[in-house]
Amino acid sequence: MGTIDGTHVPVKIQGKFRDRKEGTTQNVLAAITFDLKFIYVLAGWEGSAHDSQVLGDALSRPSGLKILKGI
């Protein structure tokens, strides 16, 4: 068991990494355990990407995020 959240990290690049507020960010998804150990991080999505897109990508990768059933 743990938690999952996404955040926008400010970056200094141009182009597609604009977020919906016209800032330049990168969307980062992280999953941690309750004792605050990172178990999964997916970085690299442009700031305008919706959280559901990032989560879908993390779940679809062969070695991506795994969610246990029945918990």
PDB file of N, CA, C, O and CB in Angstrom:
ATOM      1  N   MET A   1       0.827  -1.180   0.000  1.00  0.00           N
ATOM      2  CA  MET A   1       0.000   0.000   0.000  1.00  0.00           C
ATOM      3  C   MET A   1       0.871   1.242   0.000  1.00  0.00           C
ATOM      4  O   MET A   1       1.990   1.241   0.512  1.00  0.00           O
ATOM      5  CB  MET A   1      -0.941  -0.001   1.197  1.00  0.00           C
ATOM      6  N   GLY A   2       0.338   2.285  -0.577  1.00  0.00           N
ATOM      7  CA  GLY A   2       1.069   3.536  -0.641  1.00  0.00           C
ATOM      8  C   GLY A   2       0.195   4.608  -1.230  1.00  0.00           C
ATOM      9  O   GLY A   2      -1.031   4.537  -1.155  1.00  0.00           O
ATOM     10  N   THR A   3       0.818   5.589  -1.808  1.00  0.00           N
ATOM     11  CA  THR A   3       0.081   6.692  -2.406  1.00  0.00           C
ATOM     12  C   THR A   3       0.723   7.069  -3.730  1.00  0.00           C
ATOM     13  O   THR A   3       1.893   6.778  -3.978  1.00  0.00           O
ATOM     14  CB  THR A   3       0.035   7.906  -1.455  1.00  0.00           C
ATOM     15  N   ILE A   4      -0.056   7.717  -4.567  1.00  0.00           N
ATOM     16  CA  ILE A   4       0.428   8.160  -5.864  1.00  0.00           C
ATOM     17  C   ILE A   4      -0.035   9.593  -6.072  1.00  0.00           C
ATOM     18  O   ILE A   4      -1.151   9.955  -5.700  1.00  0.00           O
ATOM     19  CB  ILE A   4      -0.075   7.229  -7.011  1.00  0.00           C
ATOM     20  N   ASP A   5       0.826  10.402  -6.666  1.00  0.00           N
ATOM     21  CA  ASP A   5       0.471  11.794  -6.917  1.00  0.00           C
ATOM     22  C   ASP A   5       1.304  12.304  -8.080  1.00  0.00           C
ATOM     23  O   ASP A   5       2.335  11.731  -8.430  1.00  0.00           O
ATOM     24  CB  ASP A   5       0.687  12.670  -5.650  1.00  0.00           C
ATOM     25  N   GLY A   6       0.847  13.365  -8.651  1.00  0.00           N
ATOM     26  CA  GLY A   6       1.579  14.006  -9.732  1.00  0.00           C
ATOM     27  C   GLY A   6       1.871  15.442  -9.352  1.00  0.00           C
ATOM     28  O   GLY A   6       1.171  16.036  -8.532  1.00  0.00           O
ATOM     29  N   THR A   7       2.906  15.991  -9.950  1.00  0.00           N
ATOM     30  CA  THR A   7       3.257  17.378  -9.700  1.00  0.00           C
ATOM     31  C   THR A   7       3.850  17.971 -10.964  1.00  0.00           C
ATOM     32  O   THR A   7       4.266  17.245 -11.868  1.00  0.00           O
ATOM     33  CB  THR A   7       4.244  17.500  -8.515  1.00  0.00           C
ATOM     34  N   HIS A   8       3.887  19.270 -11.021  1.00  0.00           N
ATOM     35  CA  HIS A   8       4.528  19.963 -12.128  1.00  0.00           C
ATOM     36  C   HIS A   8       5.836  20.541 -11.613  1.00  0.00           C
ATOM     37  O   HIS A   8       5.865  21.235 -10.597  1.00  0.00           O
ATOM     38  CB  HIS A   8       3.605  21.080 -12.724  1.00  0.00           C
ATOM     39  N   VAL A   9       6.920  20.247 -12.328  1.00  0.00           N
ATOM     40  CA  VAL A   9       8.242  20.711 -11.948  1.00  0.00           C
ATOM     41  C   VAL A   9       8.667  21.791 -12.938  1.00  0.00           C
ATOM     42  O   VAL A   9       8.703  21.534 -14.141  1.00  0.00           O
ATOM     43  CB  VAL A   9       9.270  19.534 -11.915  1.00  0.00           C
ATOM     44  N   PRO A  10       8.991  22.999 -12.458  1.00  0.00           N
ATOM     45  CA  PRO A  10       9.433  24.056 -13.371  1.00  0.00           C
ATOM     46  C   PRO A  10      10.717  23.647 -14.103  1.00  0.00           C
ATOM     47  O   PRO A  10      11.635  23.091 -13.501  1.00  0.00           O
ATOM     48  CB  PRO A  10       9.659  25.371 -12.598  1.00  0.00           C
ATOM     49  N   VAL A  11      10.765  23.931 -15.405  1.00  0.00           N
ATOM     50  CA  VAL A  11      11.948  23.625 -16.201  1.00  0.00           C
ATOM     51  C   VAL A  11      12.309  24.827 -17.056  1.00  0.00           C
ATOM     52  O   VAL A  11      11.475  25.708 -17.266  1.00  0.00           O
ATOM     53  CB  VAL A  11      11.714  22.380 -17.085  1.00  0.00           C
ATOM     54  N   LYS A  12      13.532  24.877 -17.550  1.00  0.00           N
ATOM     55  CA  LYS A  12      13.987  25.996 -18.372  1.00  0.00           C
ATOM     56  C   LYS A  12      14.231  25.514 -19.800  1.00  0.00           C
ATOM     57  O   LYS A  12      15.368  25.433 -20.265  1.00  0.00           O
ATOM     58  CB  LYS A  12      15.277  26.630 -17.780  1.00  0.00           C
ATOM     59  N   ILE A  13      13.113  25.193 -20.489  1.00  0.00           N
ATOM     60  CA  ILE A  13      13.169  24.813 -21.891  1.00  0.00           C
ATOM     61  C   ILE A  13      12.015  25.498 -22.608  1.00  0.00           C
ATOM     62  O   ILE A  13      11.140  26.079 -21.965  1.00  0.00           O
ATOM     63  CB  ILE A  13      13.107  23.261 -22.066  1.00  0.00           C
ATOM     64  N   GLN A  14      12.008  25.436 -23.914  1.00  0.00           N
ATOM     65  CA  GLN A  14      10.957  26.093 -24.685  1.00  0.00           C
ATOM     66  C   GLN A  14      10.121  25.051 -25.424  1.00  0.00           C
ATOM     67  O   GLN A  14      10.491  23.880 -25.518  1.00  0.00           O
ATOM     68  CB  GLN A  14      11.562  27.107 -25.682  1.00  0.00           C
ATOM     69  N   GLY A  15       8.987  25.509 -25.943  1.00  0.00           N
ATOM     70  CA  GLY A  15       8.190  24.667 -26.825  1.00  0.00           C
ATOM     71  C   GLY A  15       7.046  23.960 -26.136  1.00  0.00           C
ATOM     72  O   GLY A  15       6.276  24.569 -25.393  1.00  0.00           O
ATOM     73  N   LYS A  16       6.942  22.657 -26.392  1.00  0.00           N
ATOM     74  CA  LYS A  16       5.767  21.897 -25.981  1.00  0.00           C
ATOM     75  C   LYS A  16       5.617  21.710 -24.477  1.00  0.00           C
ATOM     76  O   LYS A  16       4.602  21.171 -24.036  1.00  0.00           O
ATOM     77  CB  LYS A  16       5.802  20.573 -26.622  1.00  0.00           C
ATOM     78  N   PHE A  17       6.562  22.123 -23.697  1.00  0.00           N
ATOM     79  CA  PHE A  17       6.479  21.905 -22.259  1.00  0.00           C
ATOM     80  C   PHE A  17       5.715  23.012 -21.532  1.00  0.00           C
ATOM     81  O   PHE A  17       5.857  23.170 -20.319  1.00  0.00           O
ATOM     82  CB  PHE A  17       7.864  21.789 -21.685  1.00  0.00           C
ATOM     83  N   ARG A  18       4.918  23.766 -22.256  1.00  0.00           N
ATOM     84  CA  ARG A  18       4.071  24.788 -21.638  1.00  0.00           C
ATOM     85  C   ARG A  18       2.909  24.118 -20.927  1.00  0.00           C
ATOM     86  O   ARG A  18       2.311  23.178 -21.450  1.00  0.00           O
ATOM     87  CB  ARG A  18       3.552  25.798 -22.694  1.00  0.00           C
ATOM     88  N   ASP A  19       2.590  24.603 -19.733  1.00  0.00           N
ATOM     89  CA  ASP A  19       1.421  24.077 -19.026  1.00  0.00           C
ATOM     90  C   ASP A  19       0.210  24.948 -19.342  1.00  0.00           C
ATOM     91  O   ASP A  19       0.312  25.900 -20.115  1.00  0.00           O
ATOM     92  CB  ASP A  19       1.674  24.021 -17.489  1.00  0.00           C
ATOM     93  N   ARG A  20      -0.924  24.625 -18.750  1.00  0.00           N
ATOM     94  CA  ARG A  20      -2.158  25.349 -19.063  1.00  0.00           C
ATOM     95  C   ARG A  20      -2.160  26.775 -18.524  1.00  0.00           C
ATOM     96  O   ARG A  20      -3.030  27.566 -18.890  1.00  0.00           O
ATOM     97  CB  ARG A  20      -3.347  24.601 -18.507  1.00  0.00           C
ATOM     98  N   LYS A  21      -1.206  27.119 -17.665  1.00  0.00           N
ATOM     99  CA  LYS A  21      -1.105  28.481 -17.129  1.00  0.00           C
ATOM    100  C   LYS A  21       0.037  29.244 -17.797  1.00  0.00           C
ATOM    101  O   LYS A  21       0.477  30.276 -17.289  1.00  0.00           O
ATOM    102  CB  LYS A  21      -0.897  28.447 -15.602  1.00  0.00           C
ATOM    103  N   GLU A  22       0.517  28.737 -18.936  1.00  0.00           N
ATOM    104  CA  GLU A  22       1.580  29.348 -19.729  1.00  0.00           C
ATOM    105  C   GLU A  22       2.949  29.321 -19.057  1.00  0.00           C
ATOM    106  O   GLU A  22       3.859  30.031 -19.483  1.00  0.00           O
ATOM    107  CB  GLU A  22       1.218  30.760 -20.039  1.00  0.00           C
ATOM    108  N   GLY A  23       3.105  28.514 -18.017  1.00  0.00           N
ATOM    109  CA  GLY A  23       4.430  28.308 -17.438  1.00  0.00           C
ATOM    110  C   GLY A  23       5.131  27.203 -18.207  1.00  0.00           C
ATOM    111  O   GLY A  23       4.511  26.531 -19.031  1.00  0.00           O
ATOM    112  N   THR A  24       6.396  27.012 -17.952  1.00  0.00           N
ATOM    113  CA  THR A  24       7.146  25.929 -18.572  1.00  0.00           C
ATOM    114  C   THR A  24       7.404  24.883 -17.504  1.00  0.00           C
ATOM    115  O   THR A  24       8.214  25.090 -16.601  1.00  0.00           O
ATOM    116  CB  THR A  24       8.486  26.440 -19.207  1.00  0.00           C
ATOM    117  N   THR A  25       6.699  23.740 -17.613  1.00  0.00           N
ATOM    118  CA  THR A  25       6.810  22.701 -16.592  1.00  0.00           C
ATOM    119  C   THR A  25       6.878  21.325 -17.225  1.00  0.00           C
ATOM    120  O   THR A  25       6.592  21.145 -18.408  1.00  0.00           O
ATOM    121  CB  THR A  25       5.635  22.774 -15.624  1.00  0.00           C
ATOM    122  N   GLN A  26       7.261  20.369 -16.415  1.00  0.00           N
ATOM    123  CA  GLN A  26       7.256  18.966 -16.797  1.00  0.00           C
ATOM    124  C   GLN A  26       6.355  18.243 -15.802  1.00  0.00           C
ATOM    125  O   GLN A  26       6.467  18.454 -14.594  1.00  0.00           O
ATOM    126  CB  GLN A  26       8.715  18.358 -16.818  1.00  0.00           C
ATOM    127  N   ASN A  27       5.460  17.386 -16.306  1.00  0.00           N
ATOM    128  CA  ASN A  27       4.538  16.649 -15.452  1.00  0.00           C
ATOM    129  C   ASN A  27       5.253  15.389 -14.957  1.00  0.00           C
ATOM    130  O   ASN A  27       5.751  14.606 -15.767  1.00  0.00           O
ATOM    131  CB  ASN A  27       3.214  16.289 -16.219  1.00  0.00           C
ATOM    132  N   VAL A  28       5.309  15.186 -13.644  1.00  0.00           N
ATOM    133  CA  VAL A  28       6.010  14.061 -13.040  1.00  0.00           C
ATOM    134  C   VAL A  28       5.042  13.288 -12.159  1.00  0.00           C
ATOM    135  O   VAL A  28       4.358  13.874 -11.320  1.00  0.00           O
ATOM    136  CB  VAL A  28       7.237  14.540 -12.223  1.00  0.00           C
ATOM    137  N   LEU A  29       4.982  11.967 -12.346  1.00  0.00           N
ATOM    138  CA  LEU A  29       4.149  11.096 -11.514  1.00  0.00           C
ATOM    139  C   LEU A  29       5.066  10.306 -10.597  1.00  0.00           C
ATOM    140  O   LEU A  29       6.082   9.776 -11.048  1.00  0.00           O
ATOM    141  CB  LEU A  29       3.262  10.139 -12.386  1.00  0.00           C
ATOM    142  N   ALA A  30       4.725  10.219  -9.319  1.00  0.00           N
ATOM    143  CA  ALA A  30       5.535   9.460  -8.367  1.00  0.00           C
ATOM    144  C   ALA A  30       4.626   8.632  -7.476  1.00  0.00           C
ATOM    145  O   ALA A  30       3.553   9.082  -7.075  1.00  0.00           O
ATOM    146  CB  ALA A  30       6.421  10.400  -7.516  1.00  0.00           C
ATOM    147  N   ALA A  31       5.066   7.414  -7.168  1.00  0.00           N
ATOM    148  CA  ALA A  31       4.366   6.537  -6.235  1.00  0.00           C
ATOM    149  C   ALA A  31       5.317   6.234  -5.085  1.00  0.00           C
ATOM    150  O   ALA A  31       6.483   5.901  -5.298  1.00  0.00           O
ATOM    151  CB  ALA A  31       3.876   5.216  -6.937  1.00  0.00           C
ATOM    152  N   ILE A  32       4.805   6.352  -3.869  1.00  0.00           N
ATOM    153  CA  ILE A  32       5.631   6.102  -2.688  1.00  0.00           C
ATOM    154  C   ILE A  32       4.909   5.183  -1.722  1.00  0.00           C
ATOM    155  O   ILE A  32       3.686   5.052  -1.768  1.00  0.00           O
ATOM    156  CB  ILE A  32       5.998   7.419  -1.991  1.00  0.00           C
ATOM    157  N   THR A  33       5.678   4.544  -0.844  1.00  0.00           N
ATOM    158  CA  THR A  33       5.106   3.727   0.217  1.00  0.00           C
ATOM    159  C   THR A  33       4.764   4.644   1.394  1.00  0.00           C
ATOM    160  O   THR A  33       5.129   5.820   1.401  1.00  0.00           O
ATOM    161  CB  THR A  33       6.093   2.587   0.652  1.00  0.00           C
ATOM    162  N   PHE A  34       4.070   4.100   2.373  1.00  0.00           N
ATOM    163  CA  PHE A  34       3.711   4.914   3.531  1.00  0.00           C
ATOM    164  C   PHE A  34       4.910   5.285   4.396  1.00  0.00           C
ATOM    165  O   PHE A  34       4.816   6.187   5.228  1.00  0.00           O
ATOM    166  CB  PHE A  34       2.700   4.185   4.368  1.00  0.00           C
ATOM    167  N   ASP A  35       6.040   4.598   4.207  1.00  0.00           N
ATOM    168  CA  ASP A  35       7.246   5.023   4.927  1.00  0.00           C
ATOM    169  C   ASP A  35       8.129   5.902   4.032  1.00  0.00           C
ATOM    170  O   ASP A  35       9.338   6.003   4.239  1.00  0.00           O
ATOM    171  CB  ASP A  35       8.043   3.789   5.420  1.00  0.00           C
ATOM    172  N   LEU A  36       7.494   6.541   3.024  1.00  0.00           N
ATOM    173  CA  LEU A  36       8.080   7.565   2.163  1.00  0.00           C
ATOM    174  C   LEU A  36       9.244   7.082   1.295  1.00  0.00           C
ATOM    175  O   LEU A  36      10.187   7.835   1.052  1.00  0.00           O
ATOM    176  CB  LEU A  36       8.545   8.696   3.003  1.00  0.00           C
ATOM    177  N   LYS A  37       9.185   5.845   0.832  1.00  0.00           N
ATOM    178  CA  LYS A  37      10.175   5.329  -0.111  1.00  0.00           C
ATOM    179  C   LYS A  37       9.568   5.359  -1.502  1.00  0.00           C
ATOM    180  O   LYS A  37       8.462   4.862  -1.717  1.00  0.00           O
ATOM    181  CB  LYS A  37      10.631   3.885   0.270  1.00  0.00           C
ATOM    182  N   PHE A  38      10.292   5.941  -2.442  1.00  0.00           N
ATOM    183  CA  PHE A  38       9.820   5.976  -3.823  1.00  0.00           C
ATOM    184  C   PHE A  38       9.845   4.579  -4.408  1.00  0.00           C
ATOM    185  O   PHE A  38      10.853   3.880  -4.308  1.00  0.00           O
ATOM    186  CB  PHE A  38      10.674   6.932  -4.676  1.00  0.00           C
ATOM    187  N   ILE A  39       8.728   4.160  -5.028  1.00  0.00           N
ATOM    188  CA  ILE A  39       8.690   2.859  -5.684  1.00  0.00           C
ATOM    189  C   ILE A  39       8.504   2.997  -7.193  1.00  0.00           C
ATOM    190  O   ILE A  39       8.698   2.029  -7.928  1.00  0.00           O
ATOM    191  CB  ILE A  39       7.572   2.009  -5.099  1.00  0.00           C
ATOM    192  N   TYR A  40       8.131   4.187  -7.662  1.00  0.00           N
ATOM    193  CA  TYR A  40       7.982   4.413  -9.093  1.00  0.00           C
ATOM    194  C   TYR A  40       7.987   5.910  -9.378  1.00  0.00           C
ATOM    195  O   TYR A  40       7.350   6.684  -8.664  1.00  0.00           O
ATOM    196  CB  TYR A  40       6.683   3.762  -9.620  1.00  0.00           C
ATOM    197  N   VAL A  41       8.706   6.316 -10.422  1.00  0.00           N
ATOM    198  CA  VAL A  41       8.718   7.708 -10.869  1.00  0.00           C
ATOM    199  C   VAL A  41       8.677   7.710 -12.395  1.00  0.00           C
ATOM    200  O   VAL A  41       9.435   6.990 -13.045  1.00  0.00           O
ATOM    201  CB  VAL A  41       9.986   8.477 -10.330  1.00  0.00           C
ATOM    202  N   LEU A  42       7.795   8.516 -12.955  1.00  0.00           N
ATOM    203  CA  LEU A  42       7.724   8.698 -14.402  1.00  0.00           C
ATOM    204  C   LEU A  42       7.802  10.191 -14.675  1.00  0.00           C
ATOM    205  O   LEU A  42       6.889  10.941 -14.329  1.00  0.00           O
ATOM    206  CB  LEU A  42       6.411   8.072 -15.005  1.00  0.00           C
ATOM    207  N   ALA A  43       8.880  10.614 -15.289  1.00  0.00           N
ATOM    208  CA  ALA A  43       9.078  12.027 -15.621  1.00  0.00           C
ATOM    209  C   ALA A  43       9.195  12.159 -17.132  1.00  0.00           C
ATOM    210  O   ALA A  43       9.490  11.185 -17.825  1.00  0.00           O
ATOM    211  CB  ALA A  43      10.345  12.606 -14.911  1.00  0.00           C
ATOM    212  N   GLY A  44       8.966  13.352 -17.638  1.00  0.00           N
ATOM    213  CA  GLY A  44       9.202  13.611 -19.039  1.00  0.00           C
ATOM    214  C   GLY A  44       7.998  14.078 -19.831  1.00  0.00           C
ATOM    215  O   GLY A  44       8.148  14.536 -20.963  1.00  0.00           O
ATOM    216  N   TRP A  45       6.806  13.973 -19.263  1.00  0.00           N
ATOM    217  CA  TRP A  45       5.616  14.456 -19.958  1.00  0.00           C
ATOM    218  C   TRP A  45       5.574  15.971 -19.911  1.00  0.00           C
ATOM    219  O   TRP A  45       5.926  16.579 -18.900  1.00  0.00           O
ATOM    220  CB  TRP A  45       4.335  13.861 -19.340  1.00  0.00           C
ATOM    221  N   GLU A  46       5.139  16.582 -21.012  1.00  0.00           N
ATOM    222  CA  GLU A  46       5.011  18.034 -21.048  1.00  0.00           C
ATOM    223  C   GLU A  46       3.983  18.505 -20.027  1.00  0.00           C
ATOM    224  O   GLU A  46       3.072  17.761 -19.664  1.00  0.00           O
ATOM    225  CB  GLU A  46       4.620  18.507 -22.455  1.00  0.00           C
ATOM    226  N   GLY A  47       4.132  19.724 -19.575  1.00  0.00           N
ATOM    227  CA  GLY A  47       3.278  20.269 -18.536  1.00  0.00           C
ATOM    228  C   GLY A  47       1.807  20.316 -18.892  1.00  0.00           C
ATOM    229  O   GLY A  47       0.958  20.321 -18.000  1.00  0.00           O
ATOM    230  N   SER A  48       1.482  20.352 -20.189  1.00  0.00           N
ATOM    231  CA  SER A  48       0.080  20.421 -20.600  1.00  0.00           C
ATOM    232  C   SER A  48      -0.603  19.058 -20.588  1.00  0.00           C
ATOM    233  O   SER A  48      -1.817  18.983 -20.776  1.00  0.00           O
ATOM    234  CB  SER A  48      -0.020  21.023 -21.981  1.00  0.00           C
ATOM    235  N   ALA A  49       0.147  17.979 -20.373  1.00  0.00           N
ATOM    236  CA  ALA A  49      -0.436  16.633 -20.363  1.00  0.00           C
ATOM    237  C   ALA A  49      -1.356  16.464 -19.157  1.00  0.00           C
ATOM    238  O   ALA A  49      -1.021  16.874 -18.046  1.00  0.00           O
ATOM    239  CB  ALA A  49       0.676  15.554 -20.345  1.00  0.00           C
ATOM    240  N   HIS A  50      -2.509  15.861 -19.387  1.00  0.00           N
ATOM    241  CA  HIS A  50      -3.458  15.611 -18.303  1.00  0.00           C
ATOM    242  C   HIS A  50      -2.949  14.466 -17.436  1.00  0.00           C
ATOM    243  O   HIS A  50      -2.300  13.546 -17.933  1.00  0.00           O
ATOM    244  CB  HIS A  50      -4.869  15.287 -18.864  1.00  0.00           C
ATOM    245  N   ASP A  51      -3.243  14.524 -16.146  1.00  0.00           N
ATOM    246  CA  ASP A  51      -2.783  13.491 -15.212  1.00  0.00           C
ATOM    247  C   ASP A  51      -3.219  12.098 -15.645  1.00  0.00           C
ATOM    248  O   ASP A  51      -2.472  11.137 -15.458  1.00  0.00           O
ATOM    249  CB  ASP A  51      -3.306  13.779 -13.810  1.00  0.00           C
ATOM    250  N   SER A  52      -4.425  11.968 -16.225  1.00  0.00           N
ATOM    251  CA  SER A  52      -4.896  10.646 -16.641  1.00  0.00           C
ATOM    252  C   SER A  52      -4.055  10.095 -17.793  1.00  0.00           C
ATOM    253  O   SER A  52      -3.891   8.880 -17.906  1.00  0.00           O
ATOM    254  CB  SER A  52      -6.372  10.713 -17.055  1.00  0.00           C
ATOM    255  N   GLN A  53      -3.519  10.969 -18.646  1.00  0.00           N
ATOM    256  CA  GLN A  53      -2.626  10.532 -19.721  1.00  0.00           C
ATOM    257  C   GLN A  53      -1.331   9.969 -19.140  1.00  0.00           C
ATOM    258  O   GLN A  53      -0.848   8.921 -19.569  1.00  0.00           O
ATOM    259  CB  GLN A  53      -2.319  11.701 -20.683  1.00  0.00           C
ATOM    260  N   VAL A  54      -0.785  10.671 -18.174  1.00  0.00           N
ATOM    261  CA  VAL A  54       0.473  10.256 -17.557  1.00  0.00           C
ATOM    262  C   VAL A  54       0.280   8.939 -16.819  1.00  0.00           C
ATOM    263  O   VAL A  54       1.114   8.040 -16.930  1.00  0.00           O
ATOM    264  CB  VAL A  54       0.996  11.344 -16.595  1.00  0.00           C
ATOM    265  N   LEU A  55      -0.810   8.813 -16.065  1.00  0.00           N
ATOM    266  CA  LEU A  55      -1.103   7.572 -15.345  1.00  0.00           C
ATOM    267  C   LEU A  55      -1.307   6.423 -16.328  1.00  0.00           C
ATOM    268  O   LEU A  55      -0.781   5.331 -16.112  1.00  0.00           O
ATOM    269  CB  LEU A  55      -2.352   7.743 -14.452  1.00  0.00           C
ATOM    270  N   GLY A  56      -2.058   6.649 -17.396  1.00  0.00           N
ATOM    271  CA  GLY A  56      -2.271   5.613 -18.406  1.00  0.00           C
ATOM    272  C   GLY A  56      -0.967   5.129 -19.005  1.00  0.00           C
ATOM    273  O   GLY A  56      -0.787   3.933 -19.234  1.00  0.00           O
ATOM    274  N   ASP A  57      -0.052   6.061 -19.261  1.00  0.00           N
ATOM    275  CA  ASP A  57       1.254   5.685 -19.797  1.00  0.00           C
ATOM    276  C   ASP A  57       2.022   4.844 -18.790  1.00  0.00           C
ATOM    277  O   ASP A  57       2.630   3.837 -19.154  1.00  0.00           O
ATOM    278  CB  ASP A  57       2.063   6.933 -20.175  1.00  0.00           C
ATOM    279  N   ALA A  58       1.998   5.251 -17.524  1.00  0.00           N
ATOM    280  CA  ALA A  58       2.713   4.505 -16.483  1.00  0.00           C
ATOM    281  C   ALA A  58       2.173   3.083 -16.346  1.00  0.00           C
ATOM    282  O   ALA A  58       2.944   2.147 -16.136  1.00  0.00           O
ATOM    283  CB  ALA A  58       2.608   5.235 -15.137  1.00  0.00           C
ATOM    284  N   LEU A  59       0.862   2.914 -16.464  1.00  0.00           N
ATOM    285  CA  LEU A  59       0.245   1.593 -16.322  1.00  0.00           C
ATOM    286  C   LEU A  59       0.459   0.715 -17.549  1.00  0.00           C
ATOM    287  O   LEU A  59       0.440  -0.510 -17.436  1.00  0.00           O
ATOM    288  CB  LEU A  59      -1.238   1.741 -16.057  1.00  0.00           C
ATOM    289  N   SER A  60       0.663   1.319 -18.722  1.00  0.00           N
ATOM    290  CA  SER A  60       0.772   0.546 -19.958  1.00  0.00           C
ATOM    291  C   SER A  60       2.193   0.100 -20.288  1.00  0.00           C
ATOM    292  O   SER A  60       2.382  -0.740 -21.168  1.00  0.00           O
ATOM    293  CB  SER A  60       0.237   1.350 -21.093  1.00  0.00           C
ATOM    294  N   ARG A  61       3.169   0.632 -19.617  1.00  0.00           N
ATOM    295  CA  ARG A  61       4.565   0.260 -19.905  1.00  0.00           C
ATOM    296  C   ARG A  61       4.848  -1.146 -19.377  1.00  0.00           C
ATOM    297  O   ARG A  61       4.344  -1.522 -18.319  1.00  0.00           O
ATOM    298  CB  ARG A  61       5.555   1.285 -19.272  1.00  0.00           C
ATOM    299  N   PRO A  62       5.665  -1.937 -20.119  1.00  0.00           N
ATOM    300  CA  PRO A  62       5.981  -3.305 -19.677  1.00  0.00           C
ATOM    301  C   PRO A  62       6.562  -3.371 -18.259  1.00  0.00           C
ATOM    302  O   PRO A  62       6.226  -4.278 -17.498  1.00  0.00           O
ATOM    303  CB  PRO A  62       6.962  -3.936 -20.644  1.00  0.00           C
ATOM    304  N   SER A  63       7.412  -2.437 -17.905  1.00  0.00           N
ATOM    305  CA  SER A  63       7.972  -2.423 -16.547  1.00  0.00           C
ATOM    306  C   SER A  63       7.454  -1.205 -15.793  1.00  0.00           C
ATOM    307  O   SER A  63       8.163  -0.616 -14.977  1.00  0.00           O
ATOM    308  CB  SER A  63       9.528  -2.418 -16.583  1.00  0.00           C
ATOM    309  N   GLY A  64       6.223  -0.842 -16.076  1.00  0.00           N
ATOM    310  CA  GLY A  64       5.631   0.353 -15.483  1.00  0.00           C
ATOM    311  C   GLY A  64       5.009   0.128 -14.114  1.00  0.00           C
ATOM    312  O   GLY A  64       5.283  -0.863 -13.438  1.00  0.00           O
ATOM    313  N   LEU A  65       4.184   1.054 -13.737  1.00  0.00           N
ATOM    314  CA  LEU A  65       3.523   1.032 -12.432  1.00  0.00           C
ATOM    315  C   LEU A  65       2.540  -0.125 -12.360  1.00  0.00           C
ATOM    316  O   LEU A  65       1.743  -0.323 -13.277  1.00  0.00           O
ATOM    317  CB  LEU A  65       2.802   2.365 -12.163  1.00  0.00           C
ATOM    318  N   LYS A  66       2.592  -0.879 -11.289  1.00  0.00           N
ATOM    319  CA  LYS A  66       1.684  -2.008 -11.054  1.00  0.00           C
ATOM    320  C   LYS A  66       0.810  -1.697  -9.846  1.00  0.00           C
ATOM    321  O   LYS A  66       1.313  -1.332  -8.783  1.00  0.00           O
ATOM    322  CB  LYS A  66       2.478  -3.335 -10.834  1.00  0.00           C
ATOM    323  N   ILE A  67      -0.494  -1.843 -10.014  1.00  0.00           N
ATOM    324  CA  ILE A  67      -1.417  -1.626  -8.905  1.00  0.00           C
ATOM    325  C   ILE A  67      -1.968  -2.990  -8.495  1.00  0.00           C
ATOM    326  O   ILE A  67      -2.532  -3.715  -9.314  1.00  0.00           O
ATOM    327  CB  ILE A  67      -2.576  -0.629  -9.299  1.00  0.00           C
ATOM    328  N   LEU A  68      -1.800  -3.322  -7.234  1.00  0.00           N
ATOM    329  CA  LEU A  68      -2.266  -4.618  -6.732  1.00  0.00           C
ATOM    330  C   LEU A  68      -3.784  -4.650  -6.651  1.00  0.00           C
ATOM    331  O   LEU A  68      -4.409  -3.673  -6.239  1.00  0.00           O
ATOM    332  CB  LEU A  68      -1.657  -4.916  -5.352  1.00  0.00           C
ATOM    333  N   LYS A  69      -4.368  -5.751  -7.038  1.00  0.00           N
ATOM    334  CA  LYS A  69      -5.829  -5.894  -6.983  1.00  0.00           C
ATOM    335  C   LYS A  69      -6.258  -6.352  -5.589  1.00  0.00           C
ATOM    336  O   LYS A  69      -5.529  -7.070  -4.904  1.00  0.00           O
ATOM    337  CB  LYS A  69      -6.325  -6.901  -8.059  1.00  0.00           C
ATOM    338  N   GLY A  70      -7.446  -5.926  -5.188  1.00  0.00           N
ATOM    339  CA  GLY A  70      -8.009  -6.367  -3.924  1.00  0.00           C
ATOM    340  C   GLY A  70      -7.529  -5.619  -2.708  1.00  0.00           C
ATOM    341  O   GLY A  70      -7.783  -6.037  -1.578  1.00  0.00           O
ATOM    342  N   ILE A  71      -6.847  -4.533  -2.919  1.00  0.00           N
ATOM    343  CA  ILE A  71      -6.367  -3.736  -1.770  1.00  0.00           C
ATOM    344  C   ILE A  71      -7.136  -2.462  -1.696  1.00  0.00           C
ATOM    345  O   ILE A  71      -6.894  -1.646  -0.807  1.00  0.00           O
ATOM    346  CB  ILE A  71      -4.861  -3.437  -1.870  1.00  0.00           C
TER     347      ILE A  71
END
